[in-house]
Every structure is written in structure tokens, then in C-alpha cells.
Amino acid sequence: MRDIFLVNYSVKGIKTLEKLVSLSFYKKIISKDFDTQEYNVKGIYGMNGSGKSAIVTSVDILKNVLTTPGYLSSPLVQKNLDEIINKKLGELYIEADFVSKFDDMLRYYRYTLTLSKNKIGKYIISYEKLSSKSGTSKTDTMETVFE
């Protein structure tokens, strides 16, 4: 069984979030004995208007882009994106770092996604990249899996 754990999440360009907001869900150095109990997220809190719902909405968008075939083809989704993507920036940027644990072997991944309008005004994936490295190495550089 493969276990996947979100380590860092960054987003900008949704609702009122114009600057990059980054959340770290695992503050320790990732070691071979990666402890998932040190990793539990209980909640995201902040003042009204600070972007909590924008972060949750961006996670939902990321999930749907990755798991729902034809998600961006839906006129309803296009209308929704047009309403929630920040007008000033005109694009949604998401970066997620996660660790995959398979047979006690850790692998660290970084997935980057940018949604922006094409020439006919439809939101498309304008940039996408997946990189990885050994999950326990501080010195290894990220290798591109695809871009």
C-alpha cells in the first residue's frame, strides 16, 4: 500500500490571495522513520478575510484537476474559475510538496500547476511540472519527472 503525505502547500491567485501563501504541514526534517503522527493537521485558522476558504478552495480545484477527467472542459467549472481566480493576477498558481512512502522507502515530490486563460478565454493548464528526489536526502536536487 502506498501512503502519501502532504508536507507543504503554496497558493496564489485565488480570491483575494495575490501574494504567495505557504503552509507547512510537517515541520521536522523528513527522516527514514517518517512519523505520520507528527504530521496531523487539526485545522487552519486566521482572521476573517485572511484567505482560509481560498486555500481550501484551491485544494479542491487541485484535487479535481488531478482526478476528474475533463474537469476544465465543463462550462460550469469555467464560470466558477472565472469568478474565483484573482482578477489582478489572472492566474492560479499552486505548488504541493508531498512524501510518498512505499515499502519503507520515501520519495519527496513537488507538483506545480498554473491555470490561466487561453486566447479564447478558457482556463487551461498553462504550466505543470512534477519533480522528485530521495525523501531523506537534504543534498539531492529535484529531478524533473515531467514538465
C-alpha positions as CSV (number, residue, x, y, z in Angstrom):
1,M,0.0,0.0,0.0
2,R,1.3,3.4,-0.9
3,D,0.9,6.3,1.6
4,I,1.1,9.9,0.5
5,F,1.5,12.8,2.9
6,L,1.2,16.5,2.2
7,V,4.3,18.3,3.5
8,N,4.0,21.9,2.1
9,Y,1.3,23.7,0.2
10,S,1.6,27.1,-1.6
11,V,-1.0,29.1,-3.5
12,K,-1.6,32.5,-5.0
13,G,-4.1,34.0,-7.4
14,I,-7.3,32.8,-5.9
15,K,-10.0,35.1,-4.5
16,T,-8.1,37.8,-2.6
17,L,-4.8,36.0,-2.4
18,E,-2.4,38.0,-4.6
19,K,0.8,37.1,-2.7
20,L,2.1,33.5,-2.3
21,V,0.7,31.9,0.9
22,S,2.6,28.8,2.0
23,L,1.6,26.3,4.6
24,S,4.0,23.7,6.1
25,F,2.3,20.6,7.5
26,Y,5.4,18.8,8.7
27,K,8.0,21.0,10.4
28,K,10.6,18.3,11.1
29,I,13.3,17.1,8.8
30,I,12.0,14.1,6.9
31,S,13.9,11.0,8.1
32,K,13.8,7.3,7.2
33,D,11.4,6.8,10.1
34,F,9.0,9.4,9.0
35,D,6.4,9.7,11.8
36,T,2.9,10.3,10.4
37,Q,1.6,11.1,13.9
38,E,3.8,14.2,13.9
39,Y,2.0,15.2,10.8
40,N,-1.6,15.6,11.8
41,V,-3.3,18.8,10.8
42,K,-6.1,19.8,13.1
43,G,-7.2,23.0,11.4
44,I,-6.4,26.2,9.6
45,Y,-7.3,29.3,11.5
46,G,-6.9,33.1,11.0
47,M,-8.8,36.4,11.0
48,N,-11.8,36.9,8.8
49,G,-10.8,37.6,5.2
50,S,-7.3,36.1,5.7
51,G,-7.8,33.5,2.9
52,K,-8.7,30.3,4.8
53,S,-11.6,29.5,2.4
54,A,-9.4,30.5,-0.6
55,I,-6.8,27.9,0.5
56,V,-9.4,25.2,0.9
57,T,-11.0,26.1,-2.5
58,S,-7.6,25.8,-4.2
59,V,-7.1,22.4,-2.7
60,D,-10.4,21.3,-4.1
61,I,-9.5,22.7,-7.5
62,L,-6.2,20.8,-7.5
63,K,-7.9,17.6,-6.5
64,N,-10.4,18.0,-9.3
65,V,-7.8,18.8,-11.9
66,L,-5.9,15.7,-10.9
67,T,-8.7,13.3,-10.5
68,T,-11.7,14.4,-12.6
69,P,-11.4,13.7,-16.3
70,G,-12.5,16.7,-18.4
71,Y,-12.8,18.9,-15.3
72,L,-11.6,22.1,-17.1
73,S,-13.9,21.3,-20.1
74,S,-17.0,21.9,-18.0
75,P,-18.7,25.3,-18.7
76,L,-19.8,25.4,-15.1
77,V,-16.2,24.9,-13.9
78,Q,-15.0,27.6,-16.3
79,K,-17.6,30.0,-14.9
80,N,-16.7,29.2,-11.4
81,L,-13.0,29.7,-12.1
82,D,-13.7,33.0,-13.7
83,E,-15.4,34.1,-10.5
84,I,-12.7,32.9,-8.0
85,I,-9.4,33.4,-9.8
86,N,-7.9,36.7,-8.7
87,K,-8.6,39.3,-11.4
88,K,-5.4,41.3,-10.8
89,L,-3.1,38.3,-11.3
90,G,-5.3,36.5,-13.9
91,E,-3.9,33.1,-13.0
92,L,-4.0,30.5,-10.2
93,Y,-0.6,29.1,-9.0
94,I,-0.5,26.0,-6.8
95,E,2.6,24.1,-5.5
96,A,2.3,21.0,-3.4
97,D,5.2,19.1,-1.8
98,F,4.4,15.6,-0.6
99,V,6.1,12.5,0.5
100,S,5.3,9.0,-0.8
101,K,6.1,6.0,1.4
102,F,6.2,2.6,-0.3
103,D,7.8,-0.4,1.3
104,D,9.6,1.8,3.9
105,M,11.1,3.8,1.0
106,L,10.5,7.5,1.0
107,R,10.3,9.7,-2.1
108,Y,9.8,13.5,-2.0
109,Y,7.8,15.2,-4.8
110,R,6.9,18.7,-5.8
111,Y,3.9,19.3,-8.1
112,T,3.5,22.7,-9.6
113,L,0.4,23.8,-11.5
114,T,-0.7,27.1,-13.1
115,L,-4.1,27.7,-14.5
116,S,-4.6,30.7,-16.8
117,K,-6.9,31.8,-19.7
118,N,-6.0,30.9,-23.2
119,K,-6.6,33.1,-26.3
120,I,-10.4,32.2,-26.4
121,G,-10.9,33.0,-22.7
122,K,-11.0,29.4,-21.3
123,Y,-8.9,28.4,-18.3
124,I,-6.3,25.8,-19.1
125,I,-3.3,24.3,-17.5
126,S,-0.6,26.7,-18.7
127,Y,2.2,25.2,-16.7
128,E,2.6,21.8,-15.0
129,K,5.7,20.2,-13.5
130,L,6.4,17.2,-11.3
131,S,9.8,16.8,-9.7
132,S,11.2,14.3,-7.2
133,K,14.1,13.3,-5.1
134,S,15.0,10.8,-2.4
135,G,12.7,11.6,0.6
136,T,15.5,11.6,3.1
137,S,18.3,13.4,1.3
138,K,18.9,17.1,2.0
139,T,21.6,17.4,-0.6
140,D,19.9,15.7,-3.6
141,T,18.5,18.1,-6.2
142,M,15.0,17.7,-7.5
143,E,14.9,15.8,-10.8
144,T,12.1,16.6,-13.3
145,V,9.7,13.7,-13.8
146,F,7.7,15.7,-16.4
147,E,7.2,19.4,-17.4
